[in-house]
Amino acid sequence: MAFPLLDTSVFPTYKKQIEKRFEFIYFSTIVLYELTASTIDQSTLQKYERWKIALNKADRLLTPSMNDYWVAANAVRRLRLLKLINKNLAATVLQNAALIARSAYTRDYFVVTENIKDFSLLQKMMPKLEVIPAAEFFN
Amino acid sequence: MEKKNGNKKKTGENQNGNGLRDYSHLPRAKDFKPSKRLSKEMQELKKATREALKALEEEEKKYGVSFT
């Protein structure tokens, strides 16, 4: 059984669809981090905190382990060595996508994203990683 | 839920004749049918999800999208 793991890039366009299928959608704490870190209003932050608690209670949050960080870093390293990404880019380039990909890869989830380019790169290092564009998944 | 078209394909094989990636083996949102009765945890999640997404939408309107 495979379930969708959403990338942050999906949120601007697919809020209604996410709400409709909330039961079946999984989130990475990386996505929650990105949403929270970019929040401005205190009231939004409080709602995210309630959402975090509810997601955790419902077992819908995936948190990368120490080994996930290690494997994700090695995947990005190999992309650099193969010159598939510029070696002069910051070490954090692709970090969050790689962590989300690793979480999906090890747990038989598939990534739903608007950012196919980055995840396609990561698929070269994680051949069994499944990724689908948000438009394909939701429409 | 079973994946469409049987077993998972290797990613490298997910190309159709047009050179475009083939996603037909992956489920779509419509394949996940909402439950008629929700547990207490899922009711809480439904409410929290709705509120969080609404708050996000309001922030986008006020400040623009900044996380992607």
N, CA and C atoms of all chains as a GROMACS GRO file, in nm:
protein
  621
    1MET      N    1   0.084  -0.119   0.000
    1MET     CA    2   0.000   0.000   0.000
    1MET      C    3   0.088   0.125   0.000
    2ALA      N    4   0.067   0.211  -0.094
    2ALA     CA    5   0.147   0.333  -0.103
    2ALA      C    6   0.060   0.455  -0.074
    3PHE      N    7   0.115   0.547   0.001
    3PHE     CA    8   0.043   0.668   0.036
    3PHE      C    9   0.123   0.792  -0.007
    4PRO      N   10   0.050   0.901  -0.032
    4PRO     CA   11   0.119   1.022  -0.078
    4PRO      C   12   0.187   1.097   0.036
    5LEU      N   13   0.308   1.142   0.009
    5LEU     CA   14   0.383   1.228   0.101
    5LEU      C   15   0.401   1.361   0.028
    6LEU      N   16   0.346   1.465   0.084
    6LEU     CA   17   0.342   1.593   0.012
    6LEU      C   18   0.468   1.676   0.032
    7ASP      N   19   0.513   1.734  -0.078
    7ASP     CA   20   0.621   1.832  -0.075
    7ASP      C   21   0.558   1.970  -0.052
    8THR      N   22   0.636   2.062   0.002
    8THR     CA   23   0.584   2.196   0.033
    8THR      C   24   0.533   2.269  -0.092
    9SER      N   25   0.593   2.240  -0.205
    9SER     CA   26   0.558   2.311  -0.328
    9SER      C   27   0.412   2.291  -0.370
   10VAL      N   28   0.347   2.191  -0.312
   10VAL     CA   29   0.209   2.159  -0.350
   10VAL      C   30   0.108   2.256  -0.285
   11PHE      N   31   0.146   2.314  -0.173
   11PHE     CA   32   0.050   2.390  -0.093
   11PHE      C   33  -0.013   2.512  -0.162
   12PRO      N   34   0.062   2.592  -0.236
   12PRO     CA   35  -0.001   2.712  -0.292
   12PRO      C   36  -0.121   2.682  -0.382
   13THR      N   37  -0.116   2.571  -0.453
   13THR     CA   38  -0.219   2.544  -0.555
   13THR      C   39  -0.326   2.444  -0.511
   14TYR      N   40  -0.294   2.356  -0.418
   14TYR     CA   41  -0.382   2.241  -0.395
   14TYR      C   42  -0.440   2.232  -0.254
   15LYS      N   43  -0.467   2.346  -0.194
   15LYS     CA   44  -0.519   2.343  -0.055
   15LYS      C   45  -0.652   2.270  -0.044
   16LYS      N   46  -0.743   2.299  -0.135
   16LYS     CA   47  -0.877   2.235  -0.131
   16LYS      C   48  -0.864   2.084  -0.144
   17GLN      N   49  -0.778   2.044  -0.235
   17GLN     CA   50  -0.761   1.900  -0.258
   17GLN      C   51  -0.695   1.832  -0.138
   18ILE      N   52  -0.602   1.901  -0.076
   18ILE     CA   53  -0.537   1.846   0.045
   18ILE      C   54  -0.640   1.829   0.155
   19GLU      N   55  -0.724   1.930   0.172
   19GLU     CA   56  -0.826   1.925   0.277
   19GLU      C   57  -0.924   1.809   0.251
   20LYS      N   58  -0.958   1.790   0.127
   20LYS     CA   59  -1.055   1.685   0.092
   20LYS      C   60  -1.001   1.545   0.121
   21ARG      N   61  -0.871   1.525   0.103
   21ARG     CA   62  -0.810   1.392   0.121
   21ARG      C   63  -0.721   1.386   0.244
   22PHE      N   64  -0.750   1.469   0.342
   22PHE     CA   65  -0.661   1.483   0.458
   22PHE      C   66  -0.631   1.350   0.528
   23GLU      N   67  -0.727   1.258   0.523
   23GLU     CA   68  -0.712   1.128   0.592
   23GLU      C   69  -0.595   1.047   0.540
   24PHE      N   70  -0.565   1.064   0.412
   24PHE     CA   71  -0.473   0.972   0.345
   24PHE      C   72  -0.338   1.035   0.314
   25ILE      N   73  -0.327   1.163   0.345
   25ILE     CA   74  -0.204   1.235   0.307
   25ILE      C   75  -0.108   1.240   0.425
   26TYR      N   76   0.018   1.215   0.394
   26TYR     CA   77   0.124   1.219   0.496
   26TYR      C   78   0.214   1.341   0.471
   27PHE      N   79   0.271   1.388   0.579
   27PHE     CA   80   0.356   1.507   0.571
   27PHE      C   81   0.490   1.478   0.638
   28SER      N   82   0.591   1.542   0.585
   28SER     CA   83   0.723   1.535   0.649
   28SER      C   84   0.735   1.651   0.746
   29THR      N   85   0.807   1.631   0.854
   29THR     CA   86   0.834   1.743   0.944
   29THR      C   87   0.916   1.851   0.873
   30ILE      N   88   0.982   1.814   0.765
   30ILE     CA   89   1.055   1.911   0.684
   30ILE      C   90   0.958   2.012   0.622
   31VAL      N   91   0.844   1.961   0.575
   31VAL     CA   92   0.741   2.048   0.517
   31VAL      C   93   0.683   2.140   0.626
   32LEU      N   94   0.658   2.082   0.740
   32LEU     CA   95   0.605   2.161   0.852
   32LEU      C   96   0.706   2.270   0.891
   33TYR      N   97   0.833   2.234   0.887
   33TYR     CA   98   0.939   2.332   0.914
   33TYR      C   99   0.932   2.448   0.814
   34GLU      N  100   0.922   2.414   0.686
   34GLU     CA  101   0.923   2.518   0.583
   34GLU      C  102   0.800   2.609   0.595
   35LEU      N  103   0.686   2.549   0.622
   35LEU     CA  104   0.565   2.629   0.639
   35LEU      C  105   0.577   2.719   0.762
   36THR      N  106   0.624   2.660   0.872
   36THR     CA  107   0.633   2.734   0.998
   36THR      C  108   0.737   2.847   0.990
   37ALA      N  109   0.851   2.815   0.932
   37ALA     CA  110   0.960   2.914   0.925
   37ALA      C  111   0.922   3.035   0.839
   38SER      N  112   0.828   3.016   0.746
   38SER     CA  113   0.790   3.127   0.659
   38SER      C  114   0.662   3.196   0.704
   39THR      N  115   0.611   3.155   0.821
   39THR     CA  116   0.489   3.216   0.874
   39THR      C  117   0.517   3.352   0.934
   40ILE      N  118   0.427   3.444   0.915
   40ILE     CA  119   0.444   3.579   0.969
   40ILE      C  120   0.350   3.603   1.088
   41ASP      N  121   0.222   3.572   1.070
   41ASP     CA  122   0.124   3.604   1.175
   41ASP      C  123   0.130   3.504   1.291
   42GLN      N  124   0.119   3.555   1.411
   42GLN     CA  125   0.118   3.470   1.530
   42GLN      C  126  -0.001   3.374   1.528
   43SER      N  127  -0.115   3.423   1.479
   43SER     CA  128  -0.236   3.338   1.476
   43SER      C  129  -0.215   3.216   1.384
   44THR      N  130  -0.143   3.237   1.275
   44THR     CA  131  -0.114   3.126   1.184
   44THR      C  132  -0.021   3.025   1.252
   45LEU      N  133   0.075   3.079   1.322
   45LEU     CA  134   0.168   2.991   1.394
   45LEU      C  135   0.093   2.902   1.494
   46GLN      N  136  -0.003   2.960   1.563
   46GLN     CA  137  -0.082   2.882   1.661
   46GLN      C  138  -0.162   2.772   1.590
   47LYS      N  139  -0.214   2.804   1.472
   47LYS     CA  140  -0.290   2.702   1.396
   47LYS      C  141  -0.197   2.591   1.347
   48TYR      N  142  -0.078   2.628   1.305
   48TYR     CA  143   0.018   2.526   1.263
   48TYR      C  144   0.056   2.435   1.381
   49GLU      N  145   0.065   2.496   1.497
   49GLU     CA  146   0.100   2.415   1.614
   49GLU      C  147  -0.010   2.314   1.645
   50ARG      N  148  -0.136   2.357   1.634
   50ARG     CA  149  -0.248   2.264   1.656
   50ARG      C  150  -0.247   2.155   1.548
   51TRP      N  151  -0.215   2.198   1.427
   51TRP     CA  152  -0.210   2.102   1.315
   51TRP      C  153  -0.098   2.000   1.338
   52LYS      N  154   0.016   2.049   1.384
   52LYS     CA  155   0.129   1.959   1.414
   52LYS      C  156   0.088   1.854   1.517
   53ILE      N  157   0.021   1.898   1.621
   53ILE     CA  158  -0.021   1.805   1.727
   53ILE      C  159  -0.121   1.703   1.671
   54ALA      N  160  -0.215   1.751   1.591
   54ALA     CA  161  -0.317   1.661   1.533
   54ALA      C  162  -0.252   1.562   1.435
   55LEU      N  163  -0.159   1.610   1.354
   55LEU     CA  164  -0.090   1.521   1.260
   55LEU      C  165  -0.012   1.413   1.334
   56ASN      N  166   0.052   1.454   1.440
   56ASN     CA  167   0.132   1.359   1.518
   56ASN      C  168   0.043   1.254   1.585
   57LYS      N  169  -0.069   1.300   1.642
   57LYS     CA  170  -0.163   1.207   1.707
   57LYS      C  171  -0.218   1.106   1.606
   58ALA      N  172  -0.243   1.154   1.485
   58ALA     CA  173  -0.301   1.068   1.382
   58ALA      C  174  -0.194   0.990   1.306
   59ASP      N  175  -0.070   1.003   1.349
   59ASP     CA  176   0.041   0.932   1.287
   59ASP      C  177   0.056   0.965   1.138
   60ARG      N  178   0.047   1.094   1.109
   60ARG     CA  179   0.059   1.140   0.970
   60ARG      C  180   0.187   1.220   0.945
   61LEU      N  181   0.273   1.224   1.044
   61LEU     CA  182   0.398   1.299   1.029
   61LEU      C  183   0.517   1.204   1.018
   62LEU      N  184   0.601   1.227   0.919
   62LEU     CA  185   0.723   1.148   0.905
   62LEU      C  186   0.843   1.237   0.939
   63THR      N  187   0.923   1.192   1.031
   63THR     CA  188   1.041   1.269   1.072
   63THR      C  189   1.166   1.193   1.032
   64PRO      N  190   1.254   1.258   0.955
   64PRO     CA  191   1.377   1.189   0.914
   64PRO      C  192   1.461   1.149   1.035
   65SER      N  193   1.517   1.031   1.026
   65SER     CA  194   1.604   0.982   1.132
   65SER      C  195   1.748   1.029   1.107
   66MET      N  196   1.835   1.000   1.202
   66MET     CA  197   1.976   1.032   1.184
   66MET      C  198   2.030   0.965   1.057
   67ASN      N  199   1.989   0.840   1.036
   67ASN     CA  200   2.037   0.768   0.917
   67ASN      C  201   1.980   0.829   0.789
   68ASP      N  202   1.856   0.879   0.796
   68ASP     CA  203   1.797   0.946   0.678
   68ASP      C  204   1.882   1.068   0.640
   69TYR      N  205   1.925   1.144   0.740
   69TYR     CA  206   2.012   1.259   0.712
   69TYR      C  207   2.141   1.212   0.645
   70TRP      N  208   2.197   1.105   0.696
   70TRP     CA  209   2.323   1.053   0.645
   70TRP      C  210   2.309   1.009   0.499
   71VAL      N  211   2.205   0.932   0.472
   71VAL     CA  212   2.184   0.881   0.336
   71VAL      C  213   2.149   0.995   0.240
   72ALA      N  214   2.067   1.089   0.287
   72ALA     CA  215   2.030   1.203   0.202
   72ALA      C  216   2.154   1.285   0.166
   73ALA      N  217   2.240   1.308   0.264
   73ALA     CA  218   2.364   1.384   0.238
   73ALA      C  219   2.453   1.310   0.138
   74ASN      N  220   2.460   1.180   0.150
   74ASN     CA  221   2.540   1.101   0.056
   74ASN      C  222   2.482   1.105  -0.085
   75ALA      N  223   2.349   1.108  -0.094
   75ALA     CA  224   2.284   1.116  -0.226
   75ALA      C  225   2.320   1.248  -0.292
   76VAL      N  226   2.313   1.357  -0.217
   76VAL     CA  227   2.348   1.489  -0.273
   76VAL      C  228   2.497   1.494  -0.307
   77ARG      N  229   2.577   1.434  -0.222
   77ARG     CA  230   2.722   1.427  -0.251
   77ARG      C  231   2.749   1.358  -0.385
   78ARG      N  232   2.680   1.248  -0.408
   78ARG     CA  233   2.703   1.173  -0.533
   78ARG      C  234   2.657   1.256  -0.654
   79LEU      N  235   2.548   1.331  -0.635
   79LEU     CA  236   2.503   1.418  -0.744
   79LEU      C  237   2.611   1.522  -0.778
   80ARG      N  238   2.678   1.571  -0.674
   80ARG     CA  239   2.788   1.667  -0.697
   80ARG      C  240   2.904   1.600  -0.770
   81LEU      N  241   2.941   1.481  -0.722
   81LEU     CA  242   3.055   1.411  -0.781
   81LEU      C  243   3.030   1.375  -0.927
   82LEU      N  244   2.903   1.346  -0.957
   82LEU     CA  245   2.867   1.312  -1.095
   82LEU      C  246   2.841   1.438  -1.180
   83LYS      N  247   2.858   1.553  -1.114
   83LYS     CA  248   2.838   1.683  -1.180
   83LYS      C  249   2.696   1.701  -1.231
   84LEU      N  250   2.603   1.639  -1.161
   84LEU     CA  251   2.463   1.657  -1.196
   84LEU      C  252   2.407   1.782  -1.128
   85ILE      N  253   2.477   1.828  -1.023
   85ILE     CA  254   2.450   1.960  -0.967
   85ILE      C  255   2.585   2.031  -0.954
   86ASN      N  256   2.579   2.162  -0.951
   86ASN     CA  257   2.701   2.242  -0.945
   86ASN      C  258   2.770   2.224  -0.810
   87LYS      N  259   2.898   2.188  -0.813
   87LYS     CA  260   2.970   2.161  -0.689
   87LYS      C  261   2.992   2.286  -0.606
   88ASN      N  262   2.974   2.402  -0.666
   88ASN     CA  263   2.993   2.528  -0.592
   88ASN      C  264   2.866   2.575  -0.521
   89LEU      N  265   2.757   2.505  -0.542
   89LEU     CA  266   2.633   2.543  -0.473
   89LEU      C  267   2.645   2.509  -0.324
   90ALA      N  268   2.566   2.577  -0.244
   90ALA     CA  269   2.571   2.555  -0.099
   90ALA      C  270   2.537   2.410  -0.065
   91ALA      N  271   2.593   2.364   0.046
   91ALA     CA  272   2.572   2.225   0.088
   91ALA      C  273   2.424   2.197   0.119
   92THR      N  274   2.350   2.303   0.148
   92THR     CA  275   2.208   2.284   0.181
   92THR      C  276   2.118   2.273   0.058
   93VAL      N  277   2.177   2.294  -0.061
   93VAL     CA  278   2.097   2.278  -0.183
   93VAL      C  279   2.045   2.135  -0.191
   94LEU      N  280   1.921   2.120  -0.214
   94LEU     CA  281   1.853   1.989  -0.226
   94LEU      C  282   1.835   1.919  -0.090
   95GLN      N  283   1.882   1.981   0.017
   95GLN     CA  284   1.876   1.913   0.148
   95GLN      C  285   1.733   1.871   0.183
   96ASN      N  286   1.641   1.967   0.180
   96ASN     CA  287   1.505   1.934   0.223
   96ASN      C  288   1.437   1.836   0.128
   97ALA      N  289   1.458   1.855   0.000
   97ALA     CA  290   1.400   1.761  -0.097
   97ALA      C  291   1.458   1.621  -0.076
   98ALA      N  292   1.588   1.616  -0.048
   98ALA     CA  293   1.653   1.485  -0.027
   98ALA      C  294   1.599   1.416   0.099
   99LEU      N  295   1.573   1.495   0.202
   99LEU     CA  296   1.519   1.436   0.325
   99LEU      C  297   1.376   1.386   0.305
  100ILE      N  298   1.297   1.464   0.233
  100ILE     CA  299   1.160   1.421   0.203
  100ILE      C  300   1.164   1.295   0.116
  101ALA      N  301   1.252   1.297   0.016
  101ALA     CA  302   1.266   1.181  -0.073
  101ALA      C  303   1.307   1.057   0.005
  102ARG      N  304   1.404   1.074   0.094
  102ARG     CA  305   1.452   0.961   0.174
  102ARG      C  306   1.339   0.905   0.262
  103SER      N  307   1.260   0.994   0.323
  103SER     CA  308   1.149   0.950   0.407
  103SER      C  309   1.049   0.867   0.326
  104ALA      N  310   1.023   0.912   0.205
  104ALA     CA  311   0.928   0.839   0.119
  104ALA      C  312   0.988   0.706   0.074
  105TYR      N  313   1.113   0.711   0.034
  105TYR     CA  314   1.185   0.598  -0.023
  105TYR      C  315   1.191   0.478   0.071
  106THR      N  316   1.211   0.506   0.200
  106THR     CA  317   1.230   0.397   0.296
  106THR      C  318   1.098   0.345   0.352
  107ARG      N  319   0.989   0.416   0.324
  107ARG     CA  320   0.862   0.376   0.388
  107ARG      C  321   0.754   0.342   0.286
  108ASP      N  322   0.790   0.328   0.160
  108ASP     CA  323   0.695   0.293   0.055
  108ASP      C  324   0.585   0.399   0.038
  109TYR      N  325   0.621   0.524   0.054
  109TYR     CA  326   0.532   0.633   0.018
  109TYR      C  327   0.579   0.687  -0.117
  110PHE      N  328   0.497   0.770  -0.178
  110PHE     CA  329   0.543   0.837  -0.299
  110PHE      C  330   0.528   0.988  -0.280
  111VAL      N  331   0.619   1.062  -0.341
  111VAL     CA  332   0.622   1.207  -0.322
  111VAL      C  333   0.531   1.274  -0.424
  112VAL      N  334   0.448   1.365  -0.376
  112VAL     CA  335   0.365   1.448  -0.463
  112VAL      C  336   0.426   1.588  -0.460
  113THR      N  337   0.461   1.639  -0.576
  113THR     CA  338   0.535   1.766  -0.579
  113THR      C  339   0.504   1.847  -0.704
  114GLU      N  340   0.529   1.977  -0.693
  114GLU     CA  341   0.527   2.065  -0.810
  114GLU      C  342   0.671   2.083  -0.862
  115ASN      N  343   0.765   2.031  -0.786
  115ASN     CA  344   0.906   2.050  -0.816
  115ASN      C  345   0.968   1.919  -0.867
  116ILE      N  346   0.922   1.877  -0.983
  116ILE     CA  347   0.967   1.748  -1.038
  116ILE      C  348   1.116   1.748  -1.067
  117LYS      N  349   1.169   1.862  -1.105
  117LYS     CA  350   1.311   1.870  -1.145
  117LYS      C  351   1.404   1.820  -1.034
  118ASP      N  352   1.388   1.872  -0.913
  118ASP     CA  353   1.477   1.834  -0.802
  118ASP      C  354   1.458   1.686  -0.766
  119PHE      N  355   1.334   1.643  -0.763
  119PHE     CA  356   1.309   1.504  -0.724
  119PHE      C  357   1.354   1.406  -0.833
  120SER      N  358   1.348   1.449  -0.958
  120SER     CA  359   1.400   1.363  -1.066
  120SER      C  360   1.551   1.342  -1.051
  121LEU      N  361   1.619   1.447  -1.009
  121LEU     CA  362   1.762   1.433  -0.981
  121LEU      C  363   1.786   1.331  -0.871
  122LEU      N  364   1.706   1.343  -0.766
  122LEU     CA  365   1.724   1.252  -0.651
  122LEU      C  366   1.690   1.108  -0.687
  123GLN      N  367   1.599   1.091  -0.783
  123GLN     CA  368   1.564   0.955  -0.828
  123GLN      C  369   1.686   0.884  -0.888
  124LYS      N  370   1.780   0.962  -0.940
  124LYS     CA  371   1.901   0.900  -0.996
  124LYS      C  372   1.982   0.832  -0.885
  125MET      N  373   1.972   0.884  -0.764
  125MET     CA  374   2.045   0.828  -0.650
  125MET      C  375   1.958   0.734  -0.567
  126MET      N  376   1.827   0.748  -0.580
  126MET     CA  377   1.732   0.664  -0.507
  126MET      C  378   1.638   0.602  -0.611
  127PRO      N  379   1.684   0.500  -0.681
  127PRO     CA  380   1.611   0.451  -0.800
  127PRO      C  381   1.468   0.405  -0.773
  128LYS      N  382   1.439   0.364  -0.651
  128LYS     CA  383   1.302   0.317  -0.625
  128LYS      C  384   1.211   0.427  -0.573
  129LEU      N  385   1.265   0.547  -0.564
  129LEU     CA  386   1.184   0.660  -0.520
  129LEU      C  387   1.074   0.688  -0.622
  130GLU      N  388   0.951   0.697  -0.575
  130GLU     CA  389   0.838   0.725  -0.663
  130GLU      C  390   0.795   0.870  -0.644
  131VAL      N  391   0.780   0.941  -0.755
  131VAL     CA  392   0.743   1.082  -0.752
  131VAL      C  393   0.634   1.105  -0.856
  132ILE      N  394   0.537   1.187  -0.821
  132ILE     CA  395   0.432   1.220  -0.917
  132ILE      C  396   0.404   1.369  -0.910
  133PRO      N  397   0.385   1.434  -1.026
  133PRO     CA  398   0.350   1.576  -1.023
  133PRO      C  399   0.214   1.596  -0.956
  134ALA      N  400   0.201   1.705  -0.885
  134ALA     CA  401   0.076   1.732  -0.813
  134ALA      C  402  -0.043   1.736  -0.908
  135ALA      N  403  -0.024   1.792  -1.027
  135ALA     CA  404  -0.135   1.801  -1.122
  135ALA      C  405  -0.184   1.661  -1.163
  136GLU      N  406  -0.090   1.568  -1.176
  136GLU     CA  407  -0.128   1.428  -1.209
  136GLU      C  408  -0.201   1.364  -1.093
  137PHE      N  409  -0.155   1.389  -0.972
  137PHE     CA  410  -0.212   1.324  -0.855
  137PHE      C  411  -0.351   1.378  -0.821
  138PHE      N  412  -0.366   1.508  -0.822
  138PHE     CA  413  -0.490   1.566  -0.772
  138PHE      C  414  -0.598   1.578  -0.879
  139ASN      N  415  -0.560   1.583  -1.008
  139ASN     CA  416  -0.661   1.605  -1.111
  139ASN      C  417  -0.710   1.477  -1.177
  140MET      N  418  -0.463   0.008  -0.034
  140MET     CA  419  -0.492   0.033  -0.174
  140MET      C  420  -0.381  -0.025  -0.262
  141GLU      N  421  -0.420  -0.099  -0.361
  141GLU     CA  422  -0.320  -0.155  -0.450
  141GLU      C  423  -0.283  -0.055  -0.557
  142LYS      N  424  -0.161  -0.064  -0.600
  142LYS     CA  425  -0.118   0.026  -0.706
  142LYS      C  426  -0.180  -0.018  -0.838
  143LYS      N  427  -0.209   0.080  -0.921
  143LYS     CA  428  -0.264   0.048  -1.051
  143LYS      C  429  -0.160  -0.027  -1.134
  144ASN      N  430  -0.208  -0.108  -1.223
  144ASN     CA  431  -0.124  -0.181  -1.319
  144ASN      C  432  -0.023  -0.274  -1.250
  145GLY      N  433  -0.060  -0.328  -1.136
  145GLY     CA  434   0.022  -0.431  -1.076
  145GLY      C  435   0.142  -0.379  -1.000
  146ASN      N  436   0.252  -0.450  -1.013
  146ASN     CA  437   0.370  -0.423  -0.932
  146ASN      C  438   0.433  -0.289  -0.963
  147LYS      N  439   0.507  -0.240  -0.860
  147LYS     CA  440   0.578  -0.114  -0.877
  147LYS      C  441   0.685  -0.131  -0.985
  148LYS      N  442   0.694  -0.033  -1.073
  148LYS     CA  443   0.798  -0.038  -1.175
  148LYS      C  444   0.924   0.027  -1.122
  149LYS      N  445   1.035  -0.007  -1.180
  149LYS     CA  446   1.155   0.067  -1.149
  149LYS      C  447   1.144   0.203  -1.215
  150THR      N  448   1.195   0.304  -1.143
  150THR     CA  449   1.180   0.441  -1.193
  150THR      C  450   1.236   0.456  -1.334
  151GLY      N  451   1.349   0.393  -1.360
  151GLY     CA  452   1.411   0.405  -1.491
  151GLY      C  453   1.325   0.351  -1.604
  152GLU      N  454   1.227   0.270  -1.567
  152GLU     CA  455   1.141   0.212  -1.670
  152GLU      C  456   1.014   0.293  -1.692
  153ASN      N  457   0.999   0.398  -1.613
  153ASN     CA  458   0.875   0.474  -1.619
  153ASN      C  459   0.871   0.573  -1.734
  154GLN      N  460   0.909   0.532  -1.848
  154GLN     CA  461   0.902   0.619  -1.964
  154GLN      C  462   0.806   0.555  -2.064
  155ASN      N  463   0.721   0.638  -2.122
  155ASN     CA  464   0.637   0.583  -2.228
  155ASN      C  465   0.701   0.614  -2.363
  156GLY      N  466   0.632   0.583  -2.467
  156GLY     CA  467   0.689   0.598  -2.601
  156GLY      C  468   0.724   0.742  -2.637
  157ASN      N  469   0.661   0.838  -2.567
  157ASN     CA  470   0.687   0.979  -2.597
  157ASN      C  471   0.810   1.032  -2.525
  158GLY      N  472   0.872   0.948  -2.444
  158GLY     CA  473   0.984   0.995  -2.364
  158GLY      C  474   0.938   1.064  -2.237
  159LEU      N  475   0.807   1.071  -2.218
  159LEU     CA  476   0.753   1.133  -2.097
  159LEU      C  477   0.744   1.029  -1.988
  160ARG      N  478   0.760   1.074  -1.864
  160ARG     CA  479   0.754   0.980  -1.752
  160ARG      C  480   0.611   0.927  -1.737
  161ASP      N  481   0.601   0.799  -1.702
  161ASP     CA  482   0.471   0.734  -1.688
  161ASP      C  483   0.438   0.720  -1.540
  162TYR      N  484   0.327   0.778  -1.500
  162TYR     CA  485   0.286   0.772  -1.360
  162TYR      C  486   0.164   0.682  -1.339
  163SER      N  487   0.129   0.605  -1.440
  163SER     CA  488   0.002   0.532  -1.437
  163SER      C  489  -0.005   0.427  -1.326
  164HIS      N  490   0.110   0.383  -1.276
  164HIS     CA  491   0.111   0.281  -1.172
  164HIS      C  492   0.087   0.339  -1.033
  165LEU      N  493   0.088   0.470  -1.020
  165LEU     CA  494   0.068   0.533  -0.890
  165LEU      C  495  -0.078   0.570  -0.869
  166PRO      N  496  -0.127   0.558  -0.745
  166PRO     CA  497  -0.266   0.597  -0.720
  166PRO      C  498  -0.286   0.748  -0.733
  167ARG      N  499  -0.407   0.787  -0.757
  167ARG     CA  500  -0.444   0.928  -0.763
  167ARG      C  501  -0.529   0.962  -0.642
  168ALA      N  502  -0.545   1.091  -0.617
  168ALA     CA  503  -0.622   1.136  -0.500
  168ALA      C  504  -0.762   1.074  -0.500
  169LYS      N  505  -0.822   1.066  -0.617
  169LYS     CA  506  -0.959   1.014  -0.626
  169LYS      C  507  -0.967   0.865  -0.588
  170ASP      N  508  -0.854   0.797  -0.588
  170ASP     CA  509  -0.853   0.654  -0.550
  170ASP      C  510  -0.865   0.635  -0.398
  171PHE      N  511  -0.841   0.742  -0.324
  171PHE     CA  512  -0.851   0.736  -0.177
  171PHE      C  513  -0.990   0.785  -0.137
  172LYS      N  514  -1.074   0.694  -0.095
  172LYS     CA  515  -1.213   0.728  -0.065
  172LYS      C  516  -1.227   0.774   0.080
  173PRO      N  517  -1.282   0.894   0.101
  173PRO     CA  518  -1.300   0.943   0.239
  173PRO      C  519  -1.388   0.851   0.322
  174SER      N  520  -1.355   0.836   0.449
  174SER     CA  521  -1.435   0.751   0.539
  174SER      C  522  -1.567   0.819   0.573
  175LYS      N  523  -1.669   0.736   0.593
  175LYS     CA  524  -1.799   0.792   0.633
  175LYS      C  525  -1.798   0.831   0.780
  176ARG      N  526  -1.727   0.752   0.861
  176ARG     CA  527  -1.716   0.784   1.003
  176ARG      C  528  -1.570   0.804   1.039
  177LEU      N  529  -1.544   0.914   1.107
  177LEU     CA  530  -1.407   0.945   1.144
  177LEU      C  531  -1.386   0.922   1.294
  178SER      N  532  -1.269   0.871   1.328
  178SER     CA  533  -1.233   0.857   1.469
  178SER      C  534  -1.214   0.997   1.529
  179LYS      N  535  -1.205   1.003   1.661
  179LYS     CA  536  -1.187   1.132   1.727
  179LYS      C  537  -1.057   1.200   1.679
  180GLU      N  538  -0.953   1.119   1.666
  180GLU     CA  539  -0.824   1.174   1.620
  180GLU      C  540  -0.835   1.232   1.480
  181MET      N  541  -0.908   1.162   1.394
  181MET     CA  542  -0.920   1.209   1.256
  181MET      C  543  -1.012   1.331   1.247
  182GLN      N  544  -1.112   1.337   1.335
  182GLN     CA  545  -1.196   1.458   1.339
  182GLN      C  546  -1.113   1.579   1.380
  183GLU      N  547  -1.024   1.558   1.478
  183GLU     CA  548  -0.936   1.667   1.521
  183GLU      C  549  -0.841   1.707   1.408
  184LEU      N  550  -0.792   1.605   1.337
  184LEU     CA  551  -0.701   1.632   1.226
  184LEU      C  552  -0.772   1.709   1.114
  185LYS      N  553  -0.896   1.670   1.088
  185LYS     CA  554  -0.975   1.738   0.984
  185LYS      C  555  -0.988   1.887   1.016
  186LYS      N  556  -1.024   1.915   1.140
  186LYS     CA  557  -1.043   2.053   1.183
  186LYS      C  558  -0.911   2.130   1.179
  187ALA      N  559  -0.807   2.069   1.232
  187ALA     CA  560  -0.676   2.136   1.237
  187ALA      C  561  -0.621   2.160   1.096
  188THR      N  562  -0.643   2.062   1.007
  188THR     CA  563  -0.595   2.078   0.868
  188THR      C  564  -0.667   2.193   0.801
  189ARG      N  565  -0.798   2.197   0.818
  189ARG     CA  566  -0.878   2.304   0.755
  189ARG      C  567  -0.830   2.441   0.805
  190GLU      N  568  -0.811   2.452   0.936
  190GLU     CA  569  -0.771   2.581   0.994
  190GLU      C  570  -0.631   2.622   0.948
  191ALA      N  571  -0.541   2.526   0.941
  191ALA     CA  572  -0.403   2.556   0.899
  191ALA      C  573  -0.400   2.600   0.753
  192LEU      N  574  -0.475   2.530   0.668
  192LEU     CA  575  -0.474   2.564   0.526
  192LEU      C  576  -0.541   2.699   0.501
  193LYS      N  577  -0.646   2.727   0.580
  193LYS     CA  578  -0.712   2.857   0.568
  193LYS      C  579  -0.617   2.969   0.611
  194ALA      N  580  -0.545   2.945   0.719
  194ALA     CA  581  -0.449   3.045   0.768
  194ALA      C  582  -0.339   3.068   0.665
  195LEU      N  583  -0.295   2.960   0.601
  195LEU     CA  584  -0.193   2.971   0.497
  195LEU      C  585  -0.244   3.055   0.380
  196GLU      N  586  -0.367   3.028   0.341
  196GLU     CA  587  -0.427   3.102   0.230
  196GLU      C  588  -0.434   3.251   0.263
  197GLU      N  589  -0.472   3.282   0.386
  197GLU     CA  590  -0.482   3.422   0.427
  197GLU      C  591  -0.345   3.490   0.428
  198GLU      N  592  -0.244   3.416   0.471
  198GLU     CA  593  -0.108   3.472   0.470
  198GLU      C  594  -0.060   3.496   0.327
  199GLU      N  595  -0.094   3.404   0.240
  199GLU     CA  596  -0.054   3.422   0.100
  199GLU      C  597  -0.117   3.548   0.042
  200LYS      N  598  -0.244   3.569   0.077
  200LYS     CA  599  -0.313   3.688   0.026
  200LYS      C  600  -0.250   3.816   0.083
  201LYS      N  601  -0.213   3.810   0.210
  201LYS     CA  602  -0.158   3.930   0.276
  201LYS      C  603  -0.013   3.957   0.237
  202TYR      N  604   0.067   3.851   0.230
  202TYR     CA  605   0.212   3.870   0.216
  202TYR      C  606   0.273   3.805   0.092
  203GLY      N  607   0.197   3.723   0.022
  203GLY     CA  608   0.254   3.650  -0.091
  203GLY      C  609   0.318   3.520  -0.045
  204VAL      N  610   0.346   3.433  -0.140
  204VAL     CA  611   0.406   3.303  -0.107
  204VAL      C  612   0.556   3.320  -0.089
  205SER      N  613   0.610   3.265   0.020
  205SER     CA  614   0.753   3.286   0.044
  205SER      C  615   0.829   3.158   0.076
  206PHE      N  616   0.760   3.044   0.080
  206PHE     CA  617   0.829   2.923   0.124
  206PHE      C  618   0.877   2.836   0.011
  207THR      N  619   0.848   2.871  -0.115
  207THR     CA  620   0.893   2.784  -0.224
  207THR      C  621   1.004   2.851  -0.304
   0.00000   0.00000   0.00000
